[in-house]
Amino acid sequence: MAHEDLSLPELIGRAYARALPPKKFAKLIQSRFHETSETQNVEDSISAAILPYLVPSPPSLILSYLSHLLSNTTLLTSRTIFIHLLFYIHNHDLPSISSVISITNILSTHPTGLDQPIPSLLSPFTSELSIRPDVGPSTSTSVVQSQNQISTLSLLLPLLRISSTHSPNSISSLNGYLSKFISVLSAFPSPSLDVGLEAGQLLPSLPEEIGTHLRGLLSGLMTDLDNQDLMVQANQQQQQQNQDIQMGDGNTQNASISQGSRKGESELPLRQTIIFLLEYIKRMSIKRLGTSTITTEDDSKERYRALVRVGKQITNDPEELLRVLLEVTIQDLVESNVDTLQCAEHWGIVVEDVSNLLKWWKDNRIDDFGFPDDPSNVLSTLFQSLSPSMQTFSEQLSQRYSNLVQQAENEDDGSTFTPLEGWHLLSLQETLLSKFVQVGIISHEQGSVIAPGVNIHTLSPGESLTNRLSSESHPHLPSLVHTVQYSFGSSSTFSTEVTQIIESCPVTPPPENIFNYIASQPGLLACLTTQISPLALLDLMQERLLDLGVDEQSRNDDPQGSLTRFGEGVALVEAFVAHHQLPLTPLLQDARCAISFSHLDEESKECMNGWVKAIFGSDGIEDAILLATPPQKLYKLSPTLIQQAIAAVTASQIDLDTLHSGLSYFSQPLLSWCLGGVVAWLCKEIKRQGLLSAIHLVVLQDLILGHSCPEALIRVNAKGLNELLSPNSGLTPVFESSNFDLVGIRTKLDSLGLNASLPTQEIDLKGALNAVRQFDLAPPRWEKTLLDSLDAEVALRGREGCLDIVLEQVEIPHNGNLAGFVPLLLALSTSTGGYTLLESLFGHPKKLLSPQTDESLKRSLIYSSALNSSSGQIVFASLVYELEYLVSLPVKMDDELSQSQGEKIRKKRKTNQDGGMINRLNVEQRERLESLIRGLRDDESLRSRFGNGMIERLDRIL
């Protein structure tokens, strides 16, 4: 029988029975549809014919047939065969996991057909549909509208269950294809509630690559439900207003309208706003904004006060804000891992930052939004609800301390760790209540009522923490660090003590080892800023430890000891800057650059020659060269010194043995502190030199694997080292040719917990914004993802490009919480220069005068002032200046222009389509401008916030 007389399933069966090669099979199928008039629904026809051979158990030859059809023809796409597979699973038993994986392996390799949206409702393929004349050949019958439609998400549920219950590595092809498929799946019409709920229950256990796109789908369902609730509430409110009108109760009606207006102005959920702002505030503590520097403790605390000011715009109830603020921060703490540094950071936020914020709120009444007169009820309810989790957390923290003590005693030949005298490790409940009483938020009597049975302690500092630290043995440091982090009042005391030590330098030398110990312990570096802002402490460190550096009298008496003490200060500054992600000081920047010998001044050349002879020659390091070289100059010239040694090896002026011998000096305390800058320079130079960096790698290996290379300075350069060791660095050939000890370096980093983690999937700003359309479905740490993507987008496209994306997302229908969230986003200071997206909006008149912008502008101005009152005034003034300029522009009617003038205007409009300066307004823009000015001028909340001065300027504009 000729193959033209066979049905398509029979043709495939005959080819399989005869073991027809895949290439010939693909040509056979192509000729089949080329020679016949059967051109409609080709994809569905092929999919329906081949699928019975793929499930429930696919032979390898059939899989090869499928692969060739996808890769070598345009007759079939992976999208269509996958949809047919979904319907098969819907109507039959689920095939074995191995069968599904075998099929998705092919589909993932050839993910064709996923460049167009997939409808949220699908219809099964039928032979009747395949011959309908009204269905064109490019239309898949799987998506034809019919009465037999099924939710696409419900078809995906069986595979989502597999994804949620199996190791991602074992089903990577399935996860990858599901992610691509769901990314183009339409969210509307939304799936049924039961399907959405089941998918939502699977979300926590799904891989993030799937979960990110699935949350966007489910947000549509939540938006529909919210809209239904809002319609019901609106109807109820309208009925109540009608009753009020009939009864003549005008006051009640006005109150109802006012309340509805306030609700519509906010649209922000309080809890999620607090979560987001806390993450934003933490980031702002390490950013130098514009030319301003945080220099006092009060300035540092000002960041947290924005929580109350913004919270006031969301709720009228101070007790609600108090409850949510404490609930969010305490839950963050008790849910954290006690073995991580993040746990101690959360502890500091709750015990120090939030407590000080509440004290400020109580002492400074904000308009009509004062701290609750009696917070006992709120705190009592909160402590009662969180008591089990707080108690469990306290027990875990206590167990960690016991483990650290036992570990230290085992390492130190049985030496017993003596607890610090006068410092007590309290439970979380005791610590919080004691802190609240200490700062005056509640009285001692109120504390006893809030949590009966919980002891309230009075702060009485114990022994000096810095003296104990300087004399402690190294194995006992973790136990001591735990005490400083978690004892009641110890973190503040430690911060004060270290600040005083730095202030007295260099005239009064610091306690022995104190700077080295602090630099080596990230937990202590974090505690340094409890009583002083990071930038203020860095300024102090730069002045006392770097600029002054050494006492000349002690330097003359003991050159080596003086240089070592200076180096300890440098190592502390290096570690502090890296831990708090602060800008490098000028000296640290200079120490990361090597200068060509010919470009050195005469004094530096003489100094360089002396050090080359001392280290790589036979002279050795004598007091004379130490006295002749200021410590700061030695630090800056260290990379140049290494560069000269590498050049000497390359020119055969010294051999490798001499190089190794000279580098050994950098493993000794006298010079090891220079390695922060030297290693940073080496990492950059190796990347720059690429395959020509063999000698540089030898030097880097010697320095990092040296027996006394400071751990603190390896931590400083962890990022640069991991980038070098990455498989994507392109340095594998030179690693092999230079015998670079890649395993040894990795082991060193691993022992310090510094090996780079597996890369996570980056989410762009659009994806991050989409994830928060419905906060109930937002992924964990959504606030971090959003701020990361916001900073990345600003760095990549600038504030204007970032603004375009934010405003574009607001205009999308069914945007859920996003419309209320955008005004807050516009008011945030970005990572570059401290400017806001709101200020970028002012420079783009067409965006500023669009109807969509008007709804967000007032709220964004208020948020800007709430986040920072002084910068908020500047932002509002910038807006007024821009409005004055726009009002001064002439207005032209299109019909008043000649054809040539009109063409010129159209070209100019096209040029200015994305914003920027314009030299005339059309009638519609002028009307929008006047409406905007009147709205700002007549808003009492803006008048009270920004004063009459700027508002009066608006009065004079029109």
Summary of the structure (lengths in Angstrom):
residues: 958
radius of gyration: 34.3
end to end distance: 89.2
largest distance: 107.9
contacts: 3001
relative contact order: 0.05
helix: 70%
strand: 1%
